[in-house]
Amino acid sequence: MNAESIKKASAVYFTLLKEKVIDENSEHFETYFDPEVRQTVLLLTDESGTYIIESPKRIHLVVQPTGSIFATNFTHLKDKHKQIESKKHFHLVSIVIMAFLAAIDSNQAAKIRTKREGISYYALERLVNDLIMKWDSILKVKPVFGEEERIDMKDVVTTWKYMEVETDDYGAKKGNRRTRIGLIASSMRLLETEGLIIILDRDDIPKAIPKQELFERIEYLYHDYDRYELFKKLMTTEEEEEHAENPSN
């Protein structure tokens, strides 16, 4: 492992730290696949608690769930994203993001449609509402629902049910994270910040369009996590599958 390889590997790694993804158009993409450079980059990722996802046209840097110096637990996330003011809002944001992921990951038709048309915030609000109302019904007959999955269902359901629901004026609602549409907007901004979606029509009918980077994360990363598949199963209902067939409205 010579000094030149270490220098190149450092350039690749610190570019990934900054950009999160390197695509085939980057000068670092081909450099990464030099055996000595790649070995050094992987060593750096191991030591820092991160790891690499390699797809045909991109290299992703992601954080290990535990033991990383870049860990994104609730405290760090709250510090970075001030709109997440409490754990119950963090849980709701997580539910919104997971509902979005489940919708675009439901089948190939949904993937193609959402990649082309996206999912409007209003459609996502309806999807989340249908899901939480279903959970509310289950809780009435099974109060321990969610405990096995380590989800505070009661808190999530109660908080969502009492959030403001008017959706006729997006411009007025998007800055208010205490409204449902405001919560949706905050959740989608997290994905946008990570470079995983594009948000269009911000002042009219907002929609989130997944980027190829997000589909690669799902394919090469999330599908390997039992926790992701568990959440996805909890969020997949017949009604949601119908929405997923045409989620852009």
Secondary structure, 3 states (H helix, E strand, C coil): CCHHHHHHHHHHHHHHHHHCEEECCCHHHHHHCCHHHHHHHHHHHHHHCEEEEECCCEEEEEECCCCCCCCCCHHHHHHHCCCCCCHHHHHHHHHHHHHHHHHHCCCHHHHHHHHHHCEEHHHHHHHHHHHHHHHHHHHHHCCCCCCCCCCCHHHHHHHHHCCECCCCCHHHHCCCCCEHHHHHHHHHHHHHHCCCEEEECCCCCCEEEECHHHHHHHHHCHHHCHHHHHHHHHHCCHHHHHHHHCCCC
